[in-house]
């Protein structure tokens, strides 16, 4: 698939869509472009507004979802947009640990 790379990374917009944070990939890309996303990797934080930014397992993604801010750790890249139970296995919500 063109959205995944051989090093185990995937486009940010694709991953947010697969993890079911957005109903369509287009909505995911629009939200990233408009509001931006923070990605934490190896204790380094960067902000991006580019849907094509790649993420890997272990990254922490922080983004706005309606009026809430979500921070999730990427546990798996996933291969498709599957059912809700499968999507929940792609991430660990940091809110659950509070």
N, C-alpha and C positions, 0 to 999 in steps of 0.2 A: 504494500500500500504506500502511496506517495506521502502520506502524512507522518509516517514513521521513518526513523533512520536506523541504520545498522548498529548504532551504538546504544540502542535502547531508549532513545528519547522520542518525544512526540510534540507536535505543535500544541501550544497552550490552548488555543480555541477548540481544537479537537478534543483535548483531554477534558476540558470543562464541560463540553457537550456529552462526551461518553460517560462522565461521572454524574450526569443528569442535573447539573446546576442550571442549565438553560435548555429550553425545548428544541431549539435549532442551533446548528453551527453558526448560522448567520447572526443570530441574536448574541451568541457567545462572542463572536468577533466584534460586533458593534459595541458591546459593553466594555471589552478590553480597550478598544480604540477611544471611546468616550471618557471612561472613568479611570483607566489604568489598573495595573495589577502589580503587587510586590511579590518578588520571588526571592526566597532565602535559600542559599546553597553554601554549605561549608562556612557558616558564620558570616557570609557576605550577603548583603541585601541590595537588590537592584529593583528599580521601578521600570515598567515597560508599558507601552500602549500599542505594542505590535502583536497582533494575533499569531504571527508566525514564529514567535519566540519559542525556543525548545525548552522542555522541562524533562526531568528524569526522576526516577524513584529516589526518595529522600528529600526532594525539594519541599519547601513550605510555601504554599501559594496563598496570598491574602488579597481578597477582592471584595467589592461591594455587591450585595445582592439585595435589591429593593432598599430598605432603610437600614439594613444590617451589614456588618463587616464580618466576613467569614475568613477563618484561617484554617487551612487543611494541609496535612502532610500527605504527599503522594506516596502510596504504598505499591501501586502497580500502574502500568501504562494502559492495559486493557487492549483488546483487539477489535472491539465493536461497541456500539451503544446497545447494551443489553437491558434486561429487566432491572428494576430498582435494587433488588438484593445483590445482584452482580455488581452494579454501579457502586454500592456502598462499600464493596471490598477494594475499591480503587483508592480510597483515602481514609485518613483518620482525622476526625473533626477535633480540633483543639479545644473547642467549647465543652466537649464531653469530659475533658480532664480537669476542668475548673471546679 
